[in-house]
Amino acid sequence: MVKKTWRILLILFAASLLQVGCSFAADPVVSLVTVEGNENVVSEHILGTVGTLVGEPLSREQLQTDVEAIYGLGFFSFVDINLQNIAGGVAVTYIVQENPIVEKIEYTGNEIYTDEQLSKVVFTTPGNVFNRVFFRHDLDRIQELYHKDGYVMVKIADVRIDGGIIDVQIIEPRVGRVIIQGNKRTKTFVIEREIKLKKGDSFNATVLRHSLNKLQNKGFFEDVSVGFEPGEDPEETDIIITVSEQKTGRIGLSISHGTESGWSGGLSYTDTNWRGLGHIGEVGFETGDNEQYWVSYREPYMDSKYYAWKIGILSRKWENRYYYRSGKRQLRFDDEMKNFYIGAGKKFGRDERYSWFLTLDWREMDASNIRDKIVPPEDPTYDVAQELTRGKIFSVQGTITRNNTDPYLSYAKGDIIDLNVEHAFEALGGEYSYTKYWLQARYYVPVKGLGDFFNRQIGDDDNPAIFAARLRAGFSTGTLPVASLYSLGGSNSLRGYDDGEFEGAEMLLANFELRIPVEKTFGLVLFYDVGNAWKPFARPWETSEGSFGFSDLHDAWGLGVRVKTPLGNFRLDYATGENESFTHFGFGELF
């Protein structure tokens, strides 16, 4: 691109005036205005920008303004003026030199986007006269494309014109070293694996911001801050992440009192960053009607090379447990279980959206102190207590997951699908044989415009209102013991009903939630749950107790509160079912 300074233009303008000489006693009158040198840009378009008009006195100031206006059209690399005496006045001729015809637009230094992707936002096309002004807007649109996707440090270094070839030179800054500092207990690799930018990657501010949010939300640190320094390479930027650690061990205490059962409670200890490895260890007990003891240890992180795993032991004795059939209480009993499980999994190498997890599970069940039995009128001799589970269950559960949520956001957006198969073997002490299949789909989408409806701001870019939905459907083959039936009801499935109120060999459940942030640590949830479980071909006189269908679903709706605490996200839901209302407590979102 040929650049001309106004100083040169003024010299040429003065030279043109000298050609006329000093023959004007006063400002002459303009008799003719023309343009020369243009081949593709029409004269009318050029002359439409000038203020010098036929019949008006010649003005040196106006001529200079005209030159600037013509040059401002962007089509020309050179603009000059020629003045000539003619009969009746002066002829003004604007002499222009057009920019070359665009033959091709090339891009240098771009790796994030292809030439084709960049060309889609550029309006300049081959075959037209190169326009400096139009192309400046094209360059702005290129940078907007980068900035919109988080590449805020990208810049246009230069534009070179060689004939009709336009070469746009782009600088895409890259990540240099990622320096972690301030951590004394947490292992550096635990922090590094949460930062999705590595050395050599294109610098992306959005990815970095959401990585820091996820790191902060892990609960390991009081504060996470970031700084930048020039890298060893001029096109690299070093990222310095400074963390301030906090205690990750938490003691949980629960106390409750019943008019009949008396006092009960429990104590637990959880460390979400055991020995700085990011592992989660938990030990705890509860006493009272629901007595249980447990120890668990797990590594939640996985990728295509790193395995997630878990191991745990549970022993429980629950008193005064109700056994339901078709939502009706049949009896009360005491339930004992000893459970040991171990599992591991990781992401697939080719596509890390997909992962697998395999769990081995041993359970020993016993039902005792059976009372308050309902005698079936169809067969008074039938003992419903024989349906309760006694004996050992050894099962293997495999899960394939496709996680299509955005990995760079601090909140869930997208969908997650789990396909699960569990098979119980009559091996290693197992006394039951059956297979369960179930599918779970979860969906999350930010809700825009909700603040306009309430006439106030709802959330922010990192904590928006979310519509969340979960669908679970399952069936089975073989004879499932009661302990292995699909179970709906309670705080983790079908709210508004008693725990395990609906059990069966087939199941359908849907949960819908509108999660509304009110403050940074406080939010509300509007929810609707619907589902049922069916137990076909169960008793001798029954051909079927019902099977999978939509005509006999049970539903509930309600309002929930979410509070972020040092122990996690506290959840309180008040749900109204078909017969009564329940208040449910827990930690973490339902799904």
C-alpha positions as CSV (number, residue, x, y, z in Angstrom):
1,M,0.0,0.0,0.0
2,V,1.5,3.3,-1.1
3,K,1.4,5.9,1.6
4,K,1.5,9.7,0.9
5,T,1.9,12.3,3.5
6,W,0.0,15.5,3.5
7,R,3.2,17.4,3.2
8,I,3.9,15.9,-0.2
9,L,0.4,16.7,-1.3
10,L,0.7,20.3,-0.2
11,I,4.0,20.6,-2.2
12,L,2.3,19.2,-5.3
13,F,-0.6,21.5,-4.7
14,A,1.8,24.5,-4.5
15,A,3.6,23.4,-7.6
16,S,0.3,23.3,-9.5
17,L,-0.5,26.8,-8.3
18,L,2.9,28.0,-9.6
19,Q,2.0,26.7,-13.0
20,V,-0.9,29.0,-13.1
21,G,1.3,31.9,-12.0
22,C,0.1,35.0,-10.3
23,S,-2.2,36.0,-13.1
24,F,-5.2,36.1,-10.8
25,A,-5.9,39.4,-9.4
26,A,-8.6,37.8,-7.3
27,D,-9.9,34.4,-6.7
28,P,-11.0,33.0,-10.1
29,V,-14.3,31.3,-10.7
30,V,-14.4,27.5,-11.3
31,S,-15.6,26.8,-14.8
32,L,-15.0,23.0,-15.0
33,V,-14.5,20.1,-12.5
34,T,-13.2,16.8,-13.9
35,V,-11.3,13.7,-12.8
36,E,-8.5,11.7,-14.6
37,G,-6.7,8.4,-14.0
38,N,-9.7,6.4,-12.8
39,E,-10.5,3.2,-14.7
40,N,-12.8,1.3,-12.5
41,V,-14.2,3.8,-10.0
42,V,-16.8,5.9,-11.8
43,S,-16.2,9.7,-12.0
44,E,-19.6,10.5,-10.5
45,H,-18.7,8.6,-7.3
46,I,-15.4,10.5,-7.0
47,L,-16.8,14.0,-7.8
48,G,-19.8,13.4,-5.5
49,T,-17.3,13.7,-2.5
50,V,-15.8,17.1,-3.5
51,G,-17.0,20.5,-2.4
52,T,-15.5,22.5,-5.3
53,L,-18.4,23.4,-7.6
54,V,-18.7,25.1,-11.0
55,G,-19.6,28.8,-10.8
56,E,-18.2,29.3,-7.3
57,P,-14.9,31.0,-6.5
58,L,-11.8,28.8,-6.3
59,S,-10.8,28.1,-2.7
60,R,-7.4,26.7,-1.8
61,E,-8.8,25.4,1.5
62,Q,-11.7,23.6,-0.2
63,L,-9.3,22.0,-2.7
64,Q,-7.2,20.6,0.1
65,T,-10.4,19.3,1.7
66,D,-11.4,17.7,-1.6
67,V,-8.1,15.8,-1.8
68,E,-8.6,14.5,1.7
69,A,-12.2,13.4,0.8
70,I,-11.1,11.6,-2.4
71,Y,-8.3,9.9,-0.6
72,G,-10.7,9.0,2.2
73,L,-12.7,6.9,-0.3
74,G,-10.0,4.3,0.1
75,F,-9.8,3.4,-3.6
76,F,-6.7,5.4,-4.5
77,S,-3.0,5.4,-3.7
78,F,-2.3,8.9,-5.0
79,V,-4.4,12.1,-5.4
80,D,-3.3,15.3,-7.0
81,I,-4.9,18.5,-8.5
82,N,-4.2,20.2,-11.9
83,L,-5.5,23.8,-12.4
84,Q,-5.7,25.4,-15.9
85,N,-6.9,28.7,-17.2
86,I,-9.8,28.4,-19.6
87,A,-12.2,30.9,-21.0
88,G,-14.4,32.2,-18.2
89,G,-12.4,30.8,-15.3
90,V,-10.3,27.8,-14.1
91,A,-10.6,24.1,-14.9
92,V,-10.0,21.9,-11.9
93,T,-8.9,18.4,-12.6
94,Y,-8.4,15.8,-9.9
95,I,-5.7,13.3,-10.9
96,V,-6.0,9.9,-9.1
97,Q,-4.1,6.6,-9.2
98,E,-6.3,3.6,-8.4
99,N,-5.2,0.8,-6.1
100,P,-4.7,-2.5,-7.8
101,I,-7.4,-5.0,-8.6
102,V,-7.6,-7.6,-5.9
103,E,-6.5,-11.0,-7.2
104,K,-6.1,-13.0,-4.0
105,I,-6.1,-12.5,-0.2
106,E,-3.6,-14.6,1.6
107,Y,-3.1,-15.1,5.4
108,T,0.2,-15.6,7.1
109,G,0.7,-16.8,10.7
110,N,-2.9,-18.1,11.2
111,E,-3.2,-21.6,12.8
112,I,-6.3,-21.2,14.9
113,Y,-8.6,-20.5,11.9
114,T,-8.1,-21.6,8.3
115,D,-7.9,-19.2,5.4
116,E,-11.5,-20.2,4.5
117,Q,-12.8,-19.4,8.0
118,L,-11.1,-16.0,7.9
119,S,-12.4,-15.2,4.4
120,K,-16.0,-15.7,5.6
121,V,-15.8,-12.5,7.7
122,V,-13.9,-10.5,5.0
123,F,-16.1,-8.5,2.6
124,T,-13.2,-7.6,0.1
125,T,-13.3,-10.1,-2.8
126,P,-11.1,-10.7,-5.8
127,G,-12.0,-8.8,-9.0
128,N,-12.6,-5.5,-7.3
129,V,-10.4,-2.4,-6.7
130,F,-8.7,-2.7,-3.4
131,N,-10.3,-0.3,-0.9
132,R,-8.1,0.7,2.0
133,V,-11.1,1.8,4.2
134,F,-13.2,-1.2,3.5
135,F,-10.3,-3.5,4.2
136,R,-9.6,-1.8,7.5
137,H,-13.1,-2.9,8.6
138,D,-12.3,-6.4,7.3
139,L,-9.3,-6.5,9.6
140,D,-11.5,-5.3,12.5
141,R,-13.9,-8.2,11.8
142,I,-11.0,-10.7,11.8
143,Q,-9.9,-9.5,15.2
144,E,-13.4,-9.6,16.5
145,L,-13.6,-13.2,15.4
146,Y,-10.5,-14.0,17.4
147,H,-11.5,-12.0,20.5
148,K,-15.0,-13.4,20.6
149,D,-13.6,-16.9,21.0
150,G,-11.1,-15.8,23.7
151,Y,-8.0,-15.1,21.6
152,V,-7.7,-11.6,22.9
153,M,-3.9,-11.2,22.3
154,V,-4.1,-11.9,18.6
155,K,-3.1,-8.9,16.5
156,I,-2.7,-8.0,12.8
157,A,1.0,-7.3,12.4
158,D,1.0,-6.0,8.8
159,V,-0.8,-6.0,5.5
160,R,1.4,-6.2,2.4
161,I,0.2,-5.6,-1.2
162,D,2.2,-7.0,-4.1
163,G,0.2,-6.2,-7.2
164,G,-3.2,-7.7,-6.6
165,I,-2.0,-10.1,-3.9
166,I,-3.0,-9.0,-0.4
167,D,-1.0,-10.7,2.4
168,V,-2.4,-10.3,5.9
169,Q,0.2,-11.1,8.5
170,I,-1.3,-12.3,11.8
171,I,0.4,-12.9,15.1
172,E,-1.2,-15.5,17.3
173,P,0.5,-15.4,20.7
174,R,1.2,-18.7,22.3
175,V,1.5,-19.9,25.9
176,G,5.1,-20.1,27.2
177,R,5.7,-21.6,30.6
178,V,2.9,-22.2,33.0
179,I,4.4,-21.4,36.4
180,I,2.6,-22.6,39.6
181,Q,3.6,-21.0,42.9
182,G,2.2,-20.7,46.4
183,N,1.3,-24.4,46.8
184,K,3.0,-26.1,49.8
185,R,0.7,-29.1,50.3
186,T,-1.0,-29.6,46.9
187,K,1.1,-31.3,44.3
188,T,2.0,-29.1,41.4
189,F,0.7,-31.7,38.9
190,V,-2.7,-31.7,40.5
191,I,-3.0,-27.9,39.7
192,E,-1.4,-28.2,36.3
193,R,-3.9,-30.8,35.0
194,E,-6.8,-28.4,35.8
195,I,-5.2,-25.7,33.6
196,K,-6.3,-26.5,30.1
197,L,-3.6,-24.3,28.5
198,K,-0.2,-25.9,28.0
199,K,3.1,-24.6,26.6
200,G,2.8,-24.1,22.9
201,D,-1.0,-23.7,22.9
202,S,-2.6,-20.6,21.5
203,F,-3.3,-18.2,24.3
204,N,-7.0,-18.1,25.1
205,A,-8.3,-15.9,27.8
206,T,-11.7,-17.6,28.1
207,V,-10.1,-21.1,28.5
208,L,-7.8,-19.7,31.1
209,R,-10.6,-17.9,33.0
210,H,-12.7,-21.0,33.2
211,S,-9.7,-23.1,34.2
212,L,-9.0,-20.8,37.1
213,N,-12.7,-20.9,38.1
214,K,-12.7,-24.7,38.1
215,L,-9.5,-24.7,40.1
216,Q,-11.0,-22.3,42.7
217,N,-14.2,-24.4,42.9
218,K,-12.3,-27.5,43.9
219,G,-12.1,-26.2,47.4
220,F,-8.3,-26.6,47.8
221,F,-7.5,-22.9,47.8
222,E,-8.7,-19.7,49.5
223,D,-7.6,-17.7,46.4
224,V,-6.3,-18.3,42.9
225,S,-4.7,-15.4,41.0
226,V,-2.9,-15.1,37.7
227,G,-0.2,-12.9,36.2
228,F,1.7,-12.7,32.9
229,E,5.3,-12.2,31.9
230,P,7.0,-12.1,28.4
231,G,8.1,-15.6,27.4
232,E,11.5,-16.7,26.1
233,D,10.1,-16.3,22.5
234,P,8.7,-12.9,21.6
235,E,5.4,-14.5,20.5
236,E,5.0,-16.4,23.8
237,T,3.5,-15.3,27.1
238,D,4.3,-17.0,30.4
239,I,1.4,-17.6,32.8
240,I,2.1,-17.3,36.5
241,I,-0.6,-18.9,38.7
242,T,-0.4,-18.1,42.4
243,V,-2.5,-20.1,44.9
244,S,-3.2,-19.6,48.6
245,E,-4.1,-23.0,50.2
246,Q,-6.8,-23.7,52.7
247,K,-7.6,-26.7,54.9
248,T,-9.5,-29.4,53.0
249,G,-10.4,-31.7,55.9
250,R,-14.0,-31.4,57.0
251,I,-15.9,-32.8,60.0
252,G,-19.5,-33.6,59.5
253,L,-22.0,-33.9,62.4
254,S,-25.6,-34.9,62.2
255,I,-28.1,-35.0,65.0
256,S,-31.8,-35.9,64.9
257,H,-34.6,-36.8,67.3
258,G,-37.8,-38.7,66.8
259,T,-40.7,-38.9,69.2
260,E,-40.6,-42.7,69.0
261,S,-37.0,-43.5,68.0
262,G,-35.3,-41.0,70.3
263,W,-31.9,-39.4,69.6
264,S,-29.6,-40.4,66.7
265,G,-26.7,-38.9,65.0
266,G,-23.5,-39.4,63.2
267,L,-20.0,-38.1,62.7
268,S,-17.8,-38.2,59.6
269,Y,-14.4,-36.8,58.4
270,T,-13.8,-36.0,54.7
271,D,-10.6,-34.7,53.1
272,T,-11.1,-33.7,49.5
273,N,-7.3,-33.2,48.9
274,W,-5.7,-36.1,50.8
275,R,-2.0,-35.6,51.1
276,G,-2.2,-32.9,48.3
277,L,-3.0,-35.5,45.6
278,G,-6.6,-34.4,44.9
279,H,-7.9,-37.7,46.3
280,I,-11.0,-37.9,48.4
281,G,-11.0,-39.9,51.6
282,E,-13.9,-40.3,53.9
283,V,-14.7,-42.2,57.1
284,G,-17.8,-42.0,59.2
285,F,-20.6,-43.6,61.2
286,E,-24.2,-43.0,62.2
287,T,-26.1,-44.4,65.2
288,G,-29.7,-44.8,66.0
289,D,-32.4,-46.5,63.9
290,N,-30.1,-46.2,60.8
291,E,-26.8,-47.4,62.0
292,Q,-23.9,-47.6,59.6
293,Y,-20.1,-47.3,59.2
294,W,-18.2,-46.6,56.1
295,V,-14.7,-45.9,54.7
296,S,-14.1,-44.8,51.1
297,Y,-11.2,-43.5,49.1
298,R,-11.2,-42.3,45.5
299,E,-9.4,-40.4,42.8
300,P,-12.1,-38.5,40.7
301,Y,-9.7,-37.2,38.0
302,M,-9.4,-39.0,34.7
303,D,-8.1,-38.4,31.2
304,S,-6.9,-40.6,28.3
305,K,-3.8,-41.6,30.3
306,Y,-4.8,-41.2,33.9
307,Y,-7.2,-43.6,35.6
308,A,-9.9,-42.6,38.0
309,W,-10.6,-45.2,40.7
310,K,-12.5,-45.8,43.9
311,I,-12.6,-48.3,46.8
312,G,-14.9,-48.5,49.8
313,I,-16.4,-50.6,52.6
314,L,-19.8,-50.1,54.1
315,S,-21.6,-51.8,57.0
316,R,-25.1,-50.9,57.9
317,K,-28.1,-51.9,60.0
318,W,-31.3,-50.1,59.4
319,E,-34.2,-50.6,61.8
320,N,-37.9,-49.9,61.1
321,R,-37.5,-50.0,57.3
322,Y,-40.7,-50.2,55.2
323,Y,-41.1,-52.6,52.3
324,Y,-43.3,-51.2,49.6
325,R,-45.2,-52.8,46.7
326,S,-46.9,-50.5,44.1
327,G,-46.4,-47.6,46.5
328,K,-48.2,-49.4,49.4
329,R,-46.5,-50.5,52.6
330,Q,-46.4,-54.3,53.1
331,L,-44.4,-54.7,56.3
332,R,-41.6,-53.4,58.5
333,F,-38.3,-55.0,58.9
334,D,-34.7,-54.6,60.0
335,D,-32.1,-54.6,57.2
336,E,-28.4,-55.5,57.5
337,M,-25.8,-55.1,54.7
338,K,-22.1,-55.5,54.4
339,N,-20.7,-54.0,51.2
340,F,-17.2,-53.8,49.5
341,Y,-16.6,-52.3,46.1
342,I,-13.7,-51.4,43.9
343,G,-13.6,-49.7,40.5
344,A,-11.6,-47.9,37.9
345,G,-11.9,-46.2,34.6
346,K,-10.5,-43.6,32.2
347,K,-11.3,-41.7,29.0
348,F,-10.8,-43.1,25.5
349,G,-7.8,-41.9,23.7
350,R,-9.3,-40.9,20.4
351,D,-12.1,-38.9,21.7
352,E,-11.9,-37.7,25.4
353,R,-15.6,-37.0,25.4
354,Y,-16.1,-40.8,25.9
355,S,-15.0,-42.7,29.0
356,W,-15.6,-46.0,30.7
357,F,-15.8,-47.2,34.3
358,L,-15.9,-50.7,35.7
359,T,-17.0,-51.5,39.3
360,L,-16.8,-54.8,41.2
361,D,-19.3,-55.0,44.0
362,W,-19.8,-57.6,46.8
363,R,-22.9,-57.4,49.1
364,E,-24.2,-59.6,51.9
365,M,-27.8,-58.9,52.8
366,D,-30.1,-60.0,55.6
367,A,-33.6,-59.1,56.6
368,S,-34.8,-59.7,60.1
369,N,-37.4,-58.8,62.8
370,I,-40.2,-58.8,60.2
371,R,-43.5,-57.3,61.5
372,D,-46.7,-55.5,60.6
373,K,-47.2,-57.7,57.6
374,I,-50.1,-57.2,55.3
375,V,-51.7,-60.5,54.5
376,P,-52.6,-60.6,50.7
377,P,-56.3,-61.5,50.4
378,E,-55.7,-63.3,47.2
379,D,-53.6,-66.0,49.0
380,P,-53.6,-65.7,52.9
381,T,-50.9,-68.4,53.0
382,Y,-48.4,-66.4,50.9
383,D,-45.6,-64.9,53.1
384,V,-44.6,-61.6,51.6
385,A,-41.5,-61.7,53.8
386,Q,-39.9,-64.2,51.4
387,E,-39.5,-61.5,48.9
388,L,-36.9,-59.7,51.0
389,T,-33.3,-60.2,50.1
390,R,-31.1,-62.6,52.1
391,G,-27.7,-63.8,50.9
392,K,-24.7,-62.6,48.9
393,I,-24.7,-60.7,45.7
394,F,-21.6,-60.4,43.5
395,S,-22.0,-58.1,40.5
396,V,-19.9,-56.3,37.9
397,Q,-21.1,-52.9,36.6
398,G,-19.8,-51.3,33.4
399,T,-20.5,-47.7,32.4
400,I,-19.9,-45.9,29.1
401,T,-20.2,-42.2,29.3
402,R,-20.3,-39.5,26.6
403,N,-19.7,-36.1,28.2
404,N,-20.6,-33.4,25.7
405,T,-20.5,-30.5,28.2
406,D,-18.2,-27.6,27.6
407,P,-14.9,-28.5,29.4
408,Y,-13.8,-24.9,29.7
409,L,-16.9,-23.5,31.5
410,S,-17.2,-23.1,35.2
411,Y,-20.8,-24.3,35.0
412,A,-22.5,-27.2,33.2
413,K,-23.5,-26.6,29.6
414,G,-24.3,-29.4,27.2
415,D,-25.3,-33.0,27.7
416,I,-24.0,-36.2,29.4
417,I,-25.2,-39.7,28.5
418,D,-24.5,-42.8,30.5
419,L,-25.1,-46.4,29.4
420,N,-24.9,-48.8,32.3
421,V,-25.0,-52.6,32.4
422,E,-24.8,-54.6,35.7
423,H,-24.6,-58.4,35.8
424,A,-24.7,-60.5,39.0
425,F,-22.9,-63.8,38.9
426,E,-23.4,-67.0,40.9
427,A,-19.6,-66.9,41.5
428,L,-17.3,-65.8,44.3
429,G,-20.0,-66.6,46.8
430,G,-22.8,-64.9,44.8
431,E,-26.3,-66.4,45.1
432,Y,-28.2,-64.4,42.5
433,S,-28.0,-64.1,38.8
434,Y,-29.6,-61.2,36.9
435,T,-28.7,-58.4,34.5
436,K,-29.8,-54.7,34.7
437,Y,-29.6,-52.2,31.9
438,W,-30.3,-48.5,32.3
439,L,-29.7,-45.3,30.4
440,Q,-29.2,-41.9,32.0
441,A,-29.2,-38.6,30.0
442,R,-28.5,-35.2,31.6
443,Y,-28.9,-31.9,29.8
444,Y,-27.9,-28.4,30.9
445,V,-28.5,-25.1,29.1
446,P,-28.1,-21.4,30.3
447,V,-31.3,-19.5,30.4
448,K,-31.0,-16.1,28.8
449,G,-33.5,-13.3,29.4
450,L,-34.6,-14.5,32.8
451,G,-33.4,-11.3,34.4
452,D,-35.7,-9.3,32.1
453,F,-38.6,-11.3,33.3
454,F,-37.9,-10.6,37.0
455,N,-36.7,-7.1,36.2
456,R,-33.3,-7.7,37.9
457,Q,-29.9,-9.1,37.1
458,I,-29.8,-12.9,37.5
459,G,-26.3,-14.4,37.9
460,D,-23.4,-13.5,35.7
461,D,-21.2,-14.9,32.9
462,D,-19.7,-17.5,35.3
463,N,-22.8,-18.3,37.2
464,P,-25.9,-18.0,35.0
465,A,-29.4,-19.4,35.5
466,I,-29.5,-23.0,34.3
467,F,-32.3,-25.2,33.0
468,A,-31.3,-28.8,33.9
469,A,-33.0,-32.1,33.0
470,R,-32.3,-35.7,33.7
471,L,-34.0,-38.8,32.2
472,R,-33.4,-42.3,33.5
473,A,-34.9,-45.5,32.1
474,G,-34.1,-49.1,33.0
475,F,-35.1,-52.7,32.6
476,S,-33.7,-56.1,33.6
477,T,-33.5,-59.8,32.8
478,G,-33.6,-62.6,35.4
479,T,-35.0,-62.4,38.9
480,L,-33.9,-59.4,40.8
481,P,-33.7,-59.6,44.6
482,V,-35.4,-56.7,46.5
483,A,-32.0,-55.2,47.3
484,S,-31.2,-54.9,43.6
485,L,-34.5,-53.5,42.4
486,Y,-34.7,-50.1,40.8
487,S,-35.7,-47.8,43.6
488,L,-37.5,-44.4,43.3
489,G,-38.5,-42.0,46.1
490,G,-36.5,-39.8,48.3
491,S,-34.0,-36.9,48.0
492,N,-31.9,-38.4,45.2
493,S,-34.6,-39.6,42.8
494,L,-38.3,-38.9,43.1
495,R,-38.8,-36.1,45.6
496,G,-42.1,-35.8,47.5
497,Y,-42.2,-39.5,48.3
498,D,-40.7,-41.8,51.0
499,D,-37.3,-43.4,50.3
500,G,-37.8,-46.5,48.1
501,E,-41.5,-46.0,47.9
502,F,-41.5,-47.4,44.3
503,E,-39.4,-50.4,43.5
504,G,-39.3,-52.7,40.5
505,A,-37.5,-54.4,37.7
506,E,-38.3,-51.6,35.3
507,M,-38.0,-47.9,35.9
508,L,-38.6,-44.5,34.4
509,L,-37.6,-41.2,36.0
510,A,-37.5,-37.6,34.8
511,N,-36.3,-34.6,36.8
512,F,-36.5,-31.0,35.6
513,E,-34.9,-28.0,37.4
514,L,-34.6,-24.3,36.9
515,R,-31.6,-23.2,38.9
516,I,-31.6,-19.5,39.7
517,P,-28.6,-17.8,41.3
518,V,-29.6,-15.1,43.7
519,E,-26.2,-14.3,45.2
520,K,-22.8,-15.7,44.7
521,T,-23.3,-18.4,47.4
522,F,-27.1,-18.6,47.4
523,G,-29.6,-19.8,44.8
524,L,-33.1,-21.1,44.3
525,V,-34.4,-24.1,42.4
526,L,-37.8,-24.7,40.9
527,F,-38.3,-28.4,40.1
528,Y,-40.7,-31.0,38.8
529,D,-40.1,-34.8,39.1
530,V,-42.1,-37.6,37.6
531,G,-41.5,-41.4,37.5
532,N,-42.4,-44.9,38.6
533,A,-41.0,-48.4,38.9
534,W,-42.7,-51.6,37.9
535,K,-42.3,-55.1,39.2
536,P,-43.9,-57.5,36.7
537,F,-44.7,-61.2,37.3
538,A,-43.9,-61.1,41.0
539,R,-46.4,-63.2,42.9
540,P,-47.9,-66.6,42.1
541,W,-51.4,-65.3,41.5
542,E,-50.3,-62.3,39.5
543,T,-49.7,-62.5,35.7
544,S,-48.2,-59.0,36.0
545,E,-48.1,-56.2,38.5
546,G,-47.8,-53.7,35.7
547,S,-45.0,-53.0,33.3
548,F,-43.3,-50.0,31.7
549,G,-45.9,-47.3,30.8
550,F,-46.8,-43.7,30.9
551,S,-50.3,-44.0,32.3
552,D,-49.4,-44.6,35.9
553,L,-46.5,-42.2,36.6
554,H,-46.2,-40.4,39.9
555,D,-45.1,-36.8,40.0
556,A,-44.1,-34.0,42.5
557,W,-43.1,-30.4,42.3
558,G,-41.4,-28.0,44.7
559,L,-38.9,-25.3,45.6
560,G,-35.3,-25.8,46.6
561,V,-32.6,-23.7,48.2
562,R,-28.8,-24.0,47.4
563,V,-26.2,-22.6,49.7
564,K,-22.4,-22.9,49.1
565,T,-20.7,-23.9,52.4
566,P,-17.2,-25.1,53.3
567,L,-18.7,-28.6,53.4
568,G,-20.0,-28.3,49.8
569,N,-23.2,-27.1,48.1
570,F,-26.0,-27.6,50.7
571,R,-29.3,-28.6,49.2
572,L,-32.7,-28.2,50.8
573,D,-35.8,-29.2,48.7
574,Y,-39.5,-29.0,49.7
575,A,-41.5,-31.2,47.5
576,T,-45.2,-31.9,47.3
577,G,-46.1,-35.4,46.0
578,E,-49.5,-37.0,45.4
579,N,-50.2,-37.8,49.1
580,E,-48.0,-35.6,51.2
581,S,-45.1,-33.2,51.3
582,F,-41.5,-33.9,52.2
583,T,-38.4,-31.8,53.1
584,H,-35.2,-33.3,51.7
585,F,-31.7,-32.4,52.7
586,G,-28.4,-33.2,51.1
587,F,-25.1,-31.9,49.6
588,G,-24.4,-31.3,46.0
589,E,-26.9,-30.9,43.1
590,L,-29.4,-33.7,42.5
591,F,-27.7,-34.4,39.1
